[in-house]
Amino acid sequence: MKPIEIKPGIYWVGVNDQTTDLFEGLWPIKETGVSYNSYLIMDEKKAIIDLIKPIKTEEYLLGLASLVSLEEIDYIIVNHLEPDHAGLLMTFSRLAPQAKFIGSAKAVEMLPRFLKVKETARLEAVSDGEILNLGQKKLQFFSTPFVHWPETMMTYEPETKVLFSCDAFGGYGAIQGRIFDDEVQALEFYEEEALRYYVNIVANYSQRVIAAIAKLRDVPVEIIAPSHGLIWRKNPRRIIELYQKWAQYASGPVEKGITLVYGSMYGFTESMVGAVARGVARTGLGCHIFDGARTNVSYILPSLWTMEGVIIGAPTYEVKLFPPLAAVLEMARHKRVFGRKAAYFGTYGWSGGGLKDFLRLAESLRWNVTHTFEIQGMPGPEELSRAEKWGEEFASSLLKP
């Protein structure tokens, strides 16, 4: 894509990535893609805010060159050191030898080791609230540590009221020719991908997100320009409010609803899923159902994060919980999906063990397990009827005050 002006003298100069399979080598983006948003400010002094992942480098450099010679760049603002933001710093240290690299004190400390930028004379640390004059425009820097790395900061341009928010307020989803929230026809898609991105990438630091939002509450913002995903110009409050809501789920009330994650070896446990779901449906409560062995946990985590109830359906495997389901719960623990109301149903062959293992994992998640239902072998009509009633009973318990 060609550079796009987002305010007079401020340009989006990023690229789309629709070839990488896994973001951070972990989270699937093959179907959705992702954007690496970089911004150029043209003034008496010229600054780039965030670079890109070392992919489509030629496209990126050609886009910049259509607006400015690299020899004219005065500053490269390093909001964050992850390679999808700063991976081209070594390249720019050679192509723009006059440019200074501006970052937080922690970023300047980390740069020589993490990205092997050895020219320390070119590194300039800025403090929280410090202002850099570019001419008519200014850049003000706000320290936002652990949103989601310790060196992270945001950059703000007061004249145009643009907040370059780094990973905060970002999302998956390549930008398909339209970069603004008021241009896209499928805004719901980008909001869903923002939630998935939040839970995959940022959720572990939710208290830091809340603190950053509170810190910037009195800063007048007309445009949110994150490092990934849409630029929010029509309704920037929308993405701020969504992030605030999602961050509060880490320690506060979540939504009424159930995430049902199941796994099955020979179809016995799977045959119970429909019965349990019918029971849940009779209460009117929403239920998201995932095959935990075939659905990447990236897509399961948003439901676990936002919903109050969890039902795990799994067979015993070698006296333990079915391994794909155990892996889902381990990732939920890693992402601190704590304090849910939970239930377990499953099957076993000659010996149980899956339920016991689930209870061990649930305890580590601080989940309150109120309902369990386990049978030996293939469920028959009587067991399926019991499973339906069991699902209704658990869902009804969530509706009680």
N, C-alpha and C positions, 0 to 999 in steps of 0.2 A: 504493500500500500504506500501511496505517496504521503508525505507529511500533511497534517491537517491542523489548521489554526484553531485553537480553542479559546483564545482571547487575543487581542491585538499584541503581537510580538511574542506570543507563547504558542508553541507548536507541539503536537504529538508527533514523535518520530520513531515510534516503536515498530515491532514486527509481530506477526502471528506465527505460532508453532502448531502445525497440524500433522506433524510427522513423529514427534516423540510419543512413545507408548505410555511411559510412566513419569509423572512429575515427582521430583525428588527420588527417582528410582523406585517408587513405591505406589503412588496413587494414579490410577488409570485416567488418561486424558485422550486416548486414541480417538474416541467418538466425538469429544467436545472441543478438543484443542485448548490452547491457552494463549494469551497475548503477553508479550513482554513490553510494557509501556515505558517509554523513555521520552523525555521532554526537553525541548530547546527553548531558551529564553534569549531573544535578540534585543540587545540594548547597547549602550556604550561599551559595557563589558558583556561578554556572551558566556552563557552557562548551560551545561547539560545536567539535567537532574535524572539520575539513574541511567545506567547503560542497559545492556541486554545480555542474555545468555549467549555464549559463543556459538550461535547458530544463525544462519542467514546474515552473516557478517557483511557480505558484499551488499546485500539489499539495504541493510542499515546504513552503511557508510555512504551509499549512493543517495539515500534519502537526506542525510545530513548535508552532503555536498551540494544538493540542489538549493540549499538555503545559506550555507556558510562554509568557508574553507576551514578545514580542521586546524590550520595554523592560526586562525582567529579565535579559537576557543580559549577563554581565560580560566574558566573553572569547570570542574566536573564534581558535582555534588553527589557524595556517596552516602545515601540514606541507609544503606544496608549492604553487607559484604557477601551475602550468598551469591554464588556464581550466576544465578539467573538475573541478578541485578548488576553485578560488578565483574563478571567474568572477562570483560574486554579491557579491564584496566591496564594490563600489561601491554596490550596492543596500543592503547591510547597513550601510554607513557612514551611510545616511540613515534606515533603518528601526530601527536599534539604535545611536543616536548616543552612547550611554554606553559601548558595548563597546570594549574594547581589542583590537587585533590582535596576536597573539603569534606570532613566528616566529624563525627563526635570524637571525644578524646579516646574512647574505647576503640573506635574504628581505626584511628591513627595508630594506636598501640598494636592492634591486630594485623594491620595491612602488611607489614614487612614479612611476617611469618605466614599468614594465611594465604595471601595471594602473591607473595614474593615480590612486592613492590619495594625495592631497596632504596629508591631515591628519596630519602627522608626529608630533604630540603623542600620537596614539592608537596609534602603532606602538611595540611593545616587543620588543626583541631578548632572546632567552634564550641562555645558553651551554650547551655540552655537559654533560649531567648535572644541570643546574639543576632545582630543584623549585618548583612553583607550588602553594600551598595553596588548596584550595577549601572546606575545612571538615573533614569527616571523610575526604574523599578528597584525593589529591594527584596532580599530574601531573608526571612527570619526562620531560625532553626529551633525546633522543640524536641527535647530529649524524650523519647518514648521507649525506654528499655524493656526488653522482653516482649515486644510486639513485633516479631517474636524472637529476636536475638538480643543479646545484652547491649550491642552497640547501636541499635536502631534509633533513627530519628525521623521526624517529618520536617518538611520544608514548606513555608508559607510565603506567598507573594501578596503583600497588603493592598497594593493599588487595585489589582484585579480580583482579590479575595479568592485566590486559588490555593487549595491545600493539596500538596503533593504528599499523599499519606502513606507511601511505601506499601507494605503488605496489608496494613489495616484497610478495611473497606474494599478489599479486592475479591476476585472470584475466578473460577475456571471459566472456560468458554472463549474460543477465538472470536475476535471482532470481525464480523463479516461485512466490511465496508462501511459500517455505521458504528461510530465509537461512543455516541452519547445515549443516555438513558431515554431521551425523548425521541430518538430516531428508530430504535429497534421495535419490531412488531411483537417479538416474543420476550417481553421483559420478565415474565414468570420464569422462563428457562434460566435467564441470567441470575435471578434471585435464588433459584434452587441450586445453581452451581456455586453461588456465593456461600450458601449454607454448607454445601459439601466441602468447599475450600476452607471455610472457617473451622469446621469440626476436624478435618484432616490436618490442618496446618497450625491453626492459632488457638484452638480451644484450651489446650493445656495452660495457656497464659491468660485466661479469661479475666482474672482480677486485674491484670495489667491493662487489658483492653478497657475495662471500666474506668480505671484510673486515668488513662490517656484521654478518653472521651470527656471526663470531668475536667481535666486540665485545659482542654481546648473549648470548653463550653461557651466562654465569652468571646471567642475569636469569630468574627463574622466571616462565614464561608459561603461563597456562591457556587463554587465548583469543587467537587472531590475528584482528584486525579490520582488513582491508585497505581500500583505497579503491575497489576494484572486485572483484566476485565474492563467493564464499562467505565466511562467517565460520566459522573453524575452532575449534570448542570441544571436540569429542570427541577429536580427534587432531591438535592443532596441530603436533606434530612432523612429521606427514606432509608438509605443504606446505613446511615449512622444509627437510626432507631433499630434497624434489624440487627446490627452488630451488638448494640446495647442489650437487646432482648436475648440474643443467643448467649452473650457473655453471662447474663444473669442466671441462665439455666444451670450454670456450674454449681451454684450454691442455693438457688431459690426455687420456687415452684416452676414446674414445667407444664406441658400441655396434657390434657386428658386424652389418652389414646394408648394403643398397645403396639409394640414391635414384636412380631412372632418370627423367630429365627429357628429353622429346623434343618436337620440333616438326616439322611436315611441310607442304609446300606442295601437293603433288598425290598424296600417299599413298605415295610411294616409300619415304621414311624410316620412315613409320609401319608399313609392311608388315614392316620388320625388327624392330620392337619386340617382337612376340610371339616371334619366334625367339630373340632375345637373352634375353628373360625366361625362356623354357623352359630355356635353357642354365644360367641362374642357378639356377633351381628345382631342377635336378638335384643341386646341391651342398647343398641344404637351407637355404641362406641366404635370409633375408627380403629382399623387394624391394618398395619403394613406387614406383609408376609415376604420373607426372604429365604431362599435356599442357601444356607450358610456355606455349603460345600462348593457352590457354583457361582455365587455372587461375591464379587470383591468387597472386602470389609469397608472400603471407601464409601460404598453406597448404603451400607447398613448403619454406619456410625451416625449419620444425620438423624435417622429415626430414633436410634437409641438415645441420642443427645436431647431430643425435643419431647419424647413421649414418656409418660409416667410409668406405664406398665410394660413389663417384658415377659414374654413366654418363650421358653427354650424347649424345643422338641428334639430329642436325640436318642439314638440307641447307645447301649453300652458297647465299648470297643476295648477288648483286652483289659477288662475290669476298670476301665476309665471312661470318661466322657468322650464321645465321638470326636476325634482330633480336630476336624474343621471347626466344630462348634467351640471347642476349647480355645482355638486360636482366635475366634471372634471375641470371646470373653477376655482373653489376655490383652487384645488390642483395646477393648473397652476400658480395661483397667489402666492401660498406658495413657489413654486419653482422659482418664478421670471421670468416667461416666458413673458417678456414685449416687447412692441413695434412691434407687428405683424400687418399685414393688414388683416382685417377680414370682413366676410359677414355672414348673417343670413337668413335662410329660415325656414318656419314652418307652422303649421296649428293650428286652434283653433276651439272650439265648439260654445258656446253662447257668449263668451267674450274673448277678447285678454288679453295680459299681459305678455306673454312669451317674445316677442320682447323687451318690455320696461325693463323687468328684465335683459335680455341679455345685453342691452345697459348699464345698471348700472354696471354689472360685467365687461364688456369690458372696461369701463372707468377706473375701478380700475386696469386693466391690461395694461393700456396705449395703447390699441389696436385702430387702425384707422379703424372704420367701414364705409365702402364705399358703400356696396350693401345690401339691405334687401328685402325680398319677403315673404309675409304672406297671406294665404288664409283661408277661413272658410270651414271647413269640408273636404270632400273627393275631391282630385284633379281629374279633368276630362282631356280629351285630350288637351283642350286649355291651361289649367294651366300647364300641363306637357311640352307642347311645349314652354311655356313661361319660365319654370324652366330650360330647356335645354339652351335656349338663355341667360338666366340670368347667368348660370354657365360659359358659354363662355365669357360673358362680364367681369365677375369678374376676371377670369384667365387671360384674355387679359390685364387687367389693371396692373397685376403684371409684365407683360413682357415689359411694357413701361419704358424707361429710366428715 
